[in-house]
Amino acid sequence: MKGLILSGGKGTRLRPLTYTSAKQLVPVANKPVLFFGIESLVAAGIEEIGIVVGDTEPEIRAAVGDGSAFGARVTYIRQDAPRGLAHAVMIAETFMDGNEFVMYLGDNLIAGGITGLVDEFRATAPNAMILLAAVDHPEQFGVAELAAESDAGRARVIRLEEKPQHPKSDLALVGVYLFDANIFEAARRIKPSPRGELEITDAIQDLIDHGFEVHPHRVDGWWKDTGKLDDLLEANHIMLDTLERAGGPPARRDPGCRVEGRVALGQGVELVRATVRGPVVIGDGVRLEDAFVGPYTSIGPRCKLTRCEIENSIVLEGSEIRDIDRRIDGSLVGKNVRIARSNRKPRAYRFMLGDNSEIGFI
């Protein structure tokens, strides 16, 4: 069995951050989301992995390399434009070479990995298997309708719809699929959707219509599509909750510092009159001076926080926050960002913001 990770797309819901960075490389608990997917595949015994890439290919290649750091062998598959998930499957046919495979969306996180799912697929041998989870707003997802088999009581998928106006169930497709080679013919038979893409839901429905067996698998724990800010922060919250104890090398700290709870510190961290209250992850070379870092915060490498407070947030590498007199909460700060208060007069707010930025004042 092989793996296929989709890491193309433009990440429009995370702009302006994704104008300059691949959405799959946005970190959760200081680890790029994409890495969790690769690790899940390897943990399930899948070492041959194809990664579908688009405009952010150089950045993805630089981060992942040949896959050896993960115990995998990675092949990059170029998609010329976002043409749908079924199109991504089609262009990977040569790489798959007739093998069964797992398709994993590179911006998804799934509790507990996919080892159990892969084992079930191998044991029951359907033509396809899809992950499903109950959601509050199924109209925003691909939705599955199920029926029970009469012989063994096993549920089977009878219909799939992509973002239906009137969903037949609350079961949304999670971003992991397992297929045998029949999916390639199905993808070739379907037509583009009204948004001009080849939808994977249509390809799976084509399998069902042609008498192939599609099994559902309900997700027992949590899963997150990290394509939006709130979901990304919640994923960071969940992953930081898995910190079992304080870890990392001793930080350089003065006697006025406090480190409370589960805090993971990188190499060369400096704490000067700072308070850190976990769960928190702090990257290499970070300096905190007269600062408070509260629960569920990830601070990337080489950041500097001075006379400020922050919690429930993600700060990417190389950023500086200084002299902010109100606590920062629920925020995502990109790479090499500078947030500072100026004492120059006349007093005024001064911004340089990319498209689709958002700032809130209280």
Helices and strands as residue ranges (DSSP letters): E 2-7, G 12-14, G 17-19, G 23-25, E 27-28, E 31-32, H 33-43, E 48-53, H 57-64, G 68-70, E 73-78, H 85-91, H 93-96, E 101-105, E 108-110, H 115-124, E 128-134, G 138-140, E 142-148, E 155-162, E 171-179, H 182-189, H 200-209, E 214-218, E 223-225, H 229-240, E 252-253, E 258-260, E 263-265, E 270-272, E 275-277, E 280-282, E 287-289, E 292-293, E 297-299, E 304-306, E 309-311, E 314-315, E 320-322, E 328-329, E 332-333, E 338-340
